[in-house]
Amino acid sequence: MINSNARRRPAPAVLTAPRAEWLVRVGVAVWFFFLASFSVNQIMATGAATLDLLGWARLISSISLVSFFLMIAWLTLVRPRPVAQAPGGFARIAAVLGTWLFMLATPFLTRRADLGAGMLLLSASLILVGDILAVLILRKLGRSFSIMAEARKLVTHGPYSVVRHPLYAAEQLAILGALIQFASVEAVILVAVQFSFQLIRMRNEEAVLMRSFPEYADYMLRTPRLIPGIW
């Protein structure tokens, strides 16, 4: 006969929310460290002595991209837990696709072989400026950085006093530069879809910040979303 007063065996331990979040952080950091190492290998394979102006622009852009990836990896590990985040899986999907859709699809696109030196230099310049701005803006954003629509600390100074989403503006500038190298209907449609997800990401982020920081409403009224003085 089973003693009803006997202690029940404890249930198997489950993965707690903080531990699960930490594992996700490590996974994201490892991914960005991998991207940085891949870019470093490309840089090391470049012969700097034979580079022309276009080659130097691409090289500096690659170095800026490595810095950007390393900063994301580090900030992902050291940033505090969010005080709020956009609910639902679609918000996360929109954030990922708004960030990575075009980059993930570029191996399946064909680069234009008929672009002149001027267009290639314009492309490299836009990518270079976008990457450098992204690094500088990410430094200002610091531990408030997140790929997902989350709230940690409200940042309204520096580039965030010019537009509400300067990091996304820098990313789109670099994507526009990359688009020039493909210049096809498929590439334009892909960038349009990517930007549509980026807009959803912005609105989700703004909604989260509105709920978390009452002063964000006044900040929205005086600061354009993406383009200074226009929108």
Secondary structure, DSSP 8 states (H G I E B T S, - for coil): ---TTS----------HHHHHHHHHHHHHHHHHHHHHHHHHHHHTS-GGG--HHHHHHHHHHHHHHHHHHHHHHHHHHS---SEE--SHHHHHHHHHHHHHHHHHGGGS---S---HHHHHHHHHHHHHHHHHHHHHHHHHGGG--SSSEESS---SGGGGT-S-HHHHHHHHHHHHHHHHH-SHHHHHHHHHHHHHHHHHHHHHHHHHHHH-TTHHHHHHHS-SSSTTT-
